[in-house]
Amino acid sequence: MAPRPHWLFGDQLGPHFIDPRHGGPDAKSPLVMIEARSVLRRRRFHRAKAHLVLSAMRHRAAELGDRITYVRAETYAEGLEQALGHPAPHRPDSHDGDAGPSQERGAGDRLTVCHPTSRRALDFVRAQPGVEVLGARGFMVSHDDFAEWAGRGSGQSLRMEGFYRWVRGRHDLLMDGDGDGPVGGRWNLDHDNREPPPRGKETLDVRGPWQPREDDIDEEVRHDLDRWERDGDVSFVGRDGPRRFPATRREALSALRRFITHRLPDFGRHEDAVLAADPVMSHSLLSAPLNLGLLDPAECVERAVHAYRAGDAPLNSVEGFVRQIAGWREYVWHLYWHFGEDYRHRNALRHTTPLPDWFLDLDADAVTANCLSTVLAQVRDTGWTHHIPRLMVLGSRALQDGWDPEAVTDWFHRCFVDGYDWVMLPNVVGMSQYADGGLMTTKPYTSGGAYIHRMSDLCGPCAYRPTDRTGDHACPYTAGYWAFLHRHRTRLAANHRTARAVKGLDRIKDLPELLEAHAERGDTPP
């Protein structure tokens, strides 16, 4: 019997997705990849994101040569029909793989696919007759292992710290000799990784990140995107520009090597700092190739741990990186599935304000506040900024102004090159917008201008002053912070992590003036 074809999604591009030694398809299985134009029509994606994904898919197809059938179609259903020669149902009768009479027509051995990364894609493949869904790849913790951890004891908290320590122990990451505790005696070195940027410097004194060289495939992708946009088939946000992220396994390994060798040693202490002229700082820029499946998270953390063991990188930097990959990334992936589809619609704070047009269009030039203008311009130009601008500038603006969390989630998904449904749903609904009411975090993450001033160089040239709550120079983040606390005073007063801040409202004599000015600004750019 001929081996069944295996379908690769556009975020399943690494060798571990087709390795039979790890539960993948047969080594001789023909491969199928579908470039569905409908995906780009459904949402207004960032131009750089669309370019990166299509470039990576087409590069992978070129590498695989005659083994793969690369189909360009309007939808996934049409693509499957073209690739396999018989129709795929467009409207499933069920989502559990029981496709009824269709399976009796001999389609039972039709296709395999690794577990997709979104609920919508999983529902689609499970509805196809004869499709076998293999286990998920590209993550360190299996669904069964996470369920085992989450089910320990009645009412166990699903906090990230407990999960992270469990992963460290299970995978022997930065553990002491007998495996009973963390190297150095502390699990969490965040305290060492919160230094502000060095005074008087516009950039960190580190080697720059790896950069790709575009090729004929990139030129073809750019030509197609230009043509589709010109013909009105699709619409993008953000600016086109040279590709900044890996599109092949070889490029991704080069980016990983450069980070581990030249940038990891300085990563930790300024991990949360922001410099206007140095948006990358010492960050790895590996989230995009990881989320395309070009890198496996285990190889990333193993190389970082090896650098520590070899004396090439300090513990605080390596622990911070391991926490990001083996901790937070794994945690977010599993919460996406654990919380279920209803999590998408959580809105504990009842925020319903639509996103303003200037934000939707990434119109950084319309914004006066230097922090927001700078960060929005970074997203506009590259489709990326690191985690602190995402959380404390972009997310904080949305939280303070009461924007609809479902719309905010969609915006982050569309506008970031590393954004996928599984990535952004927990990160935005839970971490950034507190829309789940505390299932994921213990408090809302927002602040006044003082935090941004301490951790960045963005406030110096700003027209606003981080210390001013009212008046012509009132910082929109400082005013917005107090307005947010006032709006949710009852809820936040009952939270031990925010109760003290809420009591501070009683000491603000100009609170009525502050609230009036905040309301008058409405959705105009701050």
C-alpha positions in Angstrom: 0.0 0.0 0.0 1.3 3.4 -0.9 2.0 5.7 2.0 -0.7 8.3 2.7 -0.1 12.0 1.7 0.7 14.3 4.6 -0.6 17.9 4.7 1.7 20.6 6.0 0.2 23.9 7.2 2.1 27.1 6.7 3.4 27.1 10.3 4.6 23.5 10.2 7.8 24.1 8.1 10.6 22.4 10.1 12.0 18.9 9.7 10.3 17.8 13.0 6.9 17.9 11.3 7.8 15.1 8.9 10.1 13.1 11.0 8.7 9.5 11.4 11.0 8.9 14.4 8.9 11.4 16.4 5.5 10.2 15.3 5.5 12.0 12.0 4.4 10.6 8.6 6.1 7.8 6.8 9.5 8.8 5.4 8.2 8.2 1.9 4.8 9.9 2.3 4.1 12.5 -0.4 3.5 16.0 1.1 0.9 18.6 0.4 0.9 22.3 1.1 -1.9 24.7 0.3 -1.6 28.4 -0.2 -5.2 29.6 0.3 -5.9 33.2 -0.8 -9.0 33.3 1.4 -6.8 33.5 4.5 -5.5 36.9 3.3 -8.9 38.1 2.3 -10.5 37.3 5.7 -8.3 39.8 7.6 -6.3 42.9 6.9 -2.9 41.5 7.8 0.4 43.3 8.1 2.2 43.4 4.7 5.4 42.1 6.3 3.5 39.2 7.9 1.9 38.1 4.7 5.3 38.3 2.9 7.1 36.3 5.6 4.5 33.5 5.7 4.3 33.1 1.9 8.1 33.3 1.5 8.6 30.6 4.2 6.0 28.3 2.6 7.4 28.7 -0.9 10.9 28.3 0.3 10.0 25.0 2.1 8.2 23.8 -1.1 11.3 24.5 -3.1 13.5 22.6 -0.6 11.2 19.5 -0.7 11.1 19.4 -4.5 9.2 16.6 -6.1 8.1 15.1 -2.8 5.6 18.0 -2.3 2.5 19.1 -4.2 2.2 22.9 -3.6 -1.3 24.1 -4.4 -2.4 27.7 -4.8 -6.1 27.8 -4.4 -8.9 30.1 -3.1 -9.7 28.0 0.0 -8.2 25.0 1.8 -11.1 22.9 0.7 -10.4 23.6 -3.0 -6.8 23.1 -2.4 -7.4 19.6 -1.0 -9.6 18.8 -3.9 -6.8 19.8 -6.4 -4.1 18.0 -4.5 -5.9 14.7 -3.8 -8.3 14.6 -6.8 -11.6 14.3 -4.9 -13.7 16.9 -3.1 -13.4 17.9 0.5 -16.7 18.8 2.3 -17.0 22.6 2.9 -19.5 22.3 5.8 -18.7 19.6 8.2 -21.4 17.5 9.9 -19.2 17.1 12.9 -15.9 18.1 14.3 -14.7 14.8 15.7 -13.6 13.0 12.6 -16.8 11.0 12.2 -17.8 12.0 8.7 -20.4 9.3 8.3 -21.0 7.9 4.8 -18.0 9.6 3.3 -15.7 7.3 5.1 -17.5 4.3 3.7 -16.4 5.4 0.2 -12.8 4.3 0.8 -11.5 7.7 1.9 -10.4 6.3 5.3 -6.7 6.2 4.4 -6.6 9.6 2.6 -4.4 12.0 4.5 -2.5 12.7 7.7 -1.8 16.1 9.3 0.0 17.2 12.4 -2.3 18.8 15.0 -3.0 22.4 13.7 -2.4 25.4 15.8 -5.9 27.0 15.7 -9.3 25.7 16.6 -10.7 26.8 13.3 -8.1 24.7 11.4 -8.5 21.7 13.8 -12.2 21.7 13.3 -11.7 21.8 9.5 -9.3 18.9 9.3 -11.3 16.8 11.7 -14.3 17.3 9.5 -12.6 15.9 6.4 -13.3 12.3 5.7 -10.4 10.0 6.3 -8.0 12.6 7.7 -5.9 11.3 10.6 -4.7 14.1 13.0 -1.3 13.3 14.4 0.1 14.7 17.6 1.1 18.4 17.9 4.7 19.3 17.0 6.8 22.4 17.8 6.2 22.3 21.6 8.0 20.7 24.5 4.9 19.7 26.5 2.2 17.4 25.1 -1.5 18.0 25.6 -1.7 14.9 27.8 1.2 16.0 30.0 -0.3 19.5 30.4 -3.6 17.9 31.4 -1.8 15.8 34.0 -0.1 19.0 35.4 -3.3 21.0 35.4 -5.3 18.3 37.1 -3.1 17.8 40.1 -5.1 18.4 43.2 -8.5 20.1 43.3 -8.7 23.7 42.3 -4.9 24.0 41.5 -4.0 27.4 40.3 -2.9 27.5 36.7 -0.3 30.2 37.3 2.7 30.4 35.0 5.3 30.2 37.8 4.1 26.7 38.9 4.0 25.5 35.3 7.4 26.9 34.5 9.0 25.1 37.5 7.3 21.9 36.5 8.7 22.1 32.9 12.2 22.9 34.2 12.2 19.8 36.4 10.6 17.6 33.8 13.1 18.5 31.1 16.1 19.0 33.4 16.6 22.6 32.4 19.0 24.6 34.6 18.6 22.2 37.4 21.3 21.4 40.0 23.3 18.3 40.0 20.7 16.0 41.8 17.8 17.6 39.9 16.0 18.6 43.1 16.3 22.4 42.7 17.3 25.2 40.3 20.9 26.0 39.5 21.9 29.0 41.7 19.1 28.3 44.2 16.5 30.5 42.6 13.9 29.6 40.0 13.1 33.2 39.0 15.7 35.8 38.2 13.3 38.5 37.0 14.6 40.8 39.7 18.0 40.8 37.9 16.5 41.4 34.5 14.7 44.6 35.1 17.4 47.2 34.7 16.5 50.4 32.9 18.4 51.2 29.7 21.9 52.6 30.2 21.9 56.3 30.7 23.2 58.5 27.8 23.1 55.6 25.3 20.8 55.4 22.3 21.6 51.7 21.6 23.0 48.8 23.5 26.6 47.9 22.9 25.9 44.5 21.4 26.2 42.8 18.0 23.2 43.3 15.9 20.8 40.4 15.1 21.1 38.1 12.1 19.7 39.6 8.9 18.5 37.7 5.8 19.3 38.3 2.2 16.2 38.2 0.0 16.2 36.0 -3.1 14.1 35.2 -6.2 11.3 33.7 -4.1 11.0 36.8 -2.0 10.9 38.8 -5.2 8.1 36.6 -6.5 6.1 36.9 -3.2 6.5 40.7 -3.3 5.3 40.8 -6.9 2.2 38.7 -6.1 1.3 40.8 -3.1 1.7 44.0 -5.1 -0.6 42.5 -7.8 -3.2 41.2 -5.5 -3.4 44.5 -3.6 -3.5 46.5 -6.9 -6.3 44.3 -8.2 -8.3 44.8 -5.0 -8.2 41.1 -4.0 -6.5 41.8 -0.6 -5.7 44.8 1.6 -2.8 45.2 4.0 -1.7 47.4 6.9 1.9 48.4 7.6 4.8 49.1 5.2 6.5 46.7 2.9 10.2 46.4 3.3 13.1 44.0 3.3 12.3 40.8 5.0 13.7 40.8 8.6 13.0 37.3 9.8 14.1 33.8 8.8 12.1 32.1 6.1 14.0 28.8 5.9 15.4 26.3 8.4 18.9 27.2 7.5 18.3 30.9 8.1 16.6 30.2 11.4 19.6 28.2 12.6 21.9 31.0 11.6 19.7 33.5 13.6 19.7 31.1 16.6 23.5 30.7 16.5 24.1 34.4 16.3 21.8 35.1 19.2 23.3 32.4 21.4 26.9 33.4 20.6 26.7 37.2 20.4 23.5 38.5 22.1 22.4 36.1 24.8 25.1 37.2 27.3 23.6 40.7 27.4 20.0 39.7 27.0 18.9 39.4 30.7 19.5 42.6 32.5 17.9 44.9 29.9 15.2 42.4 29.0 12.4 44.9 30.0 14.1 48.1 28.8 13.1 50.2 25.8 15.3 52.4 23.6 13.7 54.4 20.8 16.6 54.0 18.4 17.2 50.3 19.3 13.9 48.5 19.2 15.5 45.1 19.1 17.9 45.6 22.0 19.3 42.1 22.9 16.1 40.2 22.1 16.4 37.0 20.1 13.9 37.7 17.3 13.2 34.0 17.3 9.5 34.1 17.9 8.7 34.3 14.2 10.7 31.3 13.1 9.6 29.3 16.2 6.0 30.0 15.3 6.5 29.1 11.7 7.9 25.8 12.9 11.4 26.4 11.5 12.9 26.0 14.9 12.0 23.5 17.7 11.8 25.1 21.1 13.8 22.3 22.7 16.8 23.0 20.6 16.6 26.7 21.4 16.6 26.2 25.2 19.2 23.4 25.0 21.7 25.6 23.2 21.1 28.4 25.7 21.6 26.1 28.7 24.8 24.7 27.0 26.1 28.3 26.8 25.6 28.7 30.5 27.2 25.4 31.3 30.2 26.4 29.1 30.6 29.7 30.8 29.6 31.7 27.7 26.4 33.3 29.1 25.4 34.4 32.6 22.6 32.6 34.5 20.2 35.6 34.6 20.3 35.9 30.7 19.9 32.2 30.1 17.1 31.8 32.7 15.2 34.7 31.2 15.4 33.2 27.7 14.5 29.7 29.0 11.5 31.3 30.8 10.3 32.9 27.6 10.5 29.7 25.5 10.0 26.7 27.9 7.8 28.7 30.3 5.7 31.4 28.7 5.4 30.1 25.2 4.4 26.6 26.3 2.1 28.0 28.9 0.2 30.2 26.4 -0.1 27.3 23.9 -1.7 25.0 26.4 -4.0 27.7 27.9 -5.3 28.4 24.4 -6.7 24.8 24.3 -7.4 24.4 28.0 -9.7 27.5 28.3 -11.8 26.6 25.3 -13.4 28.6 22.5 -15.5 30.7 24.9 -12.4 32.3 26.3 -12.2 34.4 23.1 -15.4 36.2 24.2 -14.4 36.9 27.8 -14.9 40.5 28.8 -14.8 40.7 32.6 -14.3 44.5 32.5 -17.1 45.1 30.0 -14.9 47.1 27.6 -16.7 47.7 24.4 -15.1 50.8 22.8 -14.2 50.1 19.1 -10.6 50.5 18.1 -10.0 54.0 16.6 -9.1 54.3 13.0 -5.6 55.8 13.7 -4.7 52.7 15.7 -6.2 50.3 13.1 -4.2 52.0 10.4 -1.0 52.1 12.4 -1.0 55.9 11.9 2.0 56.7 14.2 2.2 60.2 12.7 -1.2 61.1 14.1 0.0 60.4 17.7 1.6 63.1 19.9 2.7 60.8 22.8 6.2 59.9 22.0 6.1 56.4 23.5 3.0 55.4 21.6 4.1 57.1 18.3 7.5 55.4 18.5 6.1 51.9 19.2 3.3 52.2 16.7 5.8 53.2 14.0 7.9 50.1 14.9 4.8 47.9 14.3 4.0 49.8 11.1 7.5 49.4 9.7 8.4 45.9 10.8 5.4 44.1 12.3 7.3 43.6 15.5 8.2 45.1 18.8 9.3 43.4 22.0 7.1 42.3 24.9 7.3 45.4 27.0 6.1 47.9 24.3 3.4 45.3 23.4 2.2 45.1 27.0 2.9 48.5 28.6 2.4 50.8 25.6 0.0 49.2 23.1 -1.9 46.9 25.5 -2.0 49.5 28.2 -3.5 52.1 25.9 -6.2 49.7 24.9 -6.9 48.8 28.5 -7.0 52.3 29.8 -9.3 53.5 27.0 -11.7 50.5 27.4 -11.3 49.0 23.9 -13.1 45.8 23.0 -10.7 43.0 24.0 -11.8 40.7 21.1 -11.0 43.5 18.6 -7.7 44.1 20.4 -6.8 40.4 20.1 -7.6 40.5 16.4 -5.4 43.6 15.9 -2.4 41.9 17.5 -3.0 38.8 15.5 -3.0 40.7 12.2 -0.3 43.2 12.8 2.5 41.1 14.3 4.7 38.8 12.2 4.7 36.3 15.1 1.0 36.6 15.8 -1.2 33.5 15.6 -4.6 32.7 17.2 -3.0 30.5 19.9 -0.4 33.2 20.6 -2.6 36.3 20.9 -5.7 34.9 22.5 -4.2 34.2 25.9 -1.6 37.0 25.7 -4.2 39.7 25.0 -7.4 38.4 26.6 -5.6 37.2 29.7 -2.3 39.0 30.1 -2.8 42.4 28.4 -6.5 43.2 28.8 -7.4 41.3 31.9 -10.6 40.3 30.1 -10.7 36.9 31.8 -11.0 38.5 35.2 -7.8 37.0 36.6 -7.8 33.4 35.3 -4.3 33.9 33.9 -2.8 36.8 35.9 -3.4 38.2 39.4 -3.9 41.8 38.3 -4.3 44.1 35.3 -1.0 45.2 33.7 -1.1 48.9 33.2 0.8 51.9 34.6 1.2 55.6 34.5 3.9 57.4 32.7 6.4 56.9 35.5 7.0 53.3 34.6 7.6 54.1 30.9 9.9 57.0 32.0 12.0 54.7 34.2 12.3 51.8 31.7 12.9 53.8 28.5 14.2 56.9 26.9 10.9 57.7 25.3 9.6 60.4 27.7 12.4 62.9 27.4 11.5 64.4 24.0 7.7 63.9 24.6 5.3 66.9 24.6 3.8 65.4 27.7 5.2 65.0 31.2 4.9 61.6 33.0 4.3 63.4 36.3 1.4 65.5 35.0 -2.1 64.2 35.4 -3.9 67.3 34.2 -3.2 70.4 32.0 -1.7 70.8 28.6 1.3 68.5 29.4 -0.8 65.8 31.1 0.6 62.3 30.1 -2.2 60.2 28.6 -0.8 57.1 30.4 -0.7 58.8 33.8 -4.2 60.2 33.4 -5.4 57.0 31.8 -4.1 54.9 34.6 -6.0 56.9 37.3 -9.1 56.9 35.1 -8.9 53.1 34.7 -8.6 52.6 38.5 -11.6 54.9 39.0 -13.7 53.1 36.4 -13.1 49.7 38.0 -12.6 50.9 41.6 -14.9 48.3 43.2 -13.4 45.3 41.5 -9.8 46.5 42.0 -10.2 47.5 45.6 -11.0 43.8 46.3 -7.8 42.6 44.7 -4.8 42.6 47.2 -2.4 43.5 44.4 -4.3 46.6 43.3 -6.1 47.7 46.5 -3.3 50.0 47.6 -3.2 51.8 44.2 -7.0 52.2 44.4 -6.7 53.9 47.8 -4.4 56.4 46.1 -7.5 57.8 44.3 -8.6 59.4 47.5 -5.5 61.6 47.6 -5.9 63.0 44.0 -7.5 66.4 44.4 -7.8 67.0 40.7 -9.5 63.7 39.9 -12.7 65.3 38.6 -10.7 67.5 36.2 -8.6 64.4 35.2 -11.7 62.3 34.4 -13.3 65.1 32.5 -10.3 65.6 30.3 -9.9 61.9 29.7 -13.5 61.5 28.6 -13.2 64.6 26.3 -10.3 63.1 24.5 -12.4 60.1 23.4 -10.9 58.2 20.6 -8.6 61.0 19.3 -5.0 60.0 19.1 -3.2 61.0 22.4 
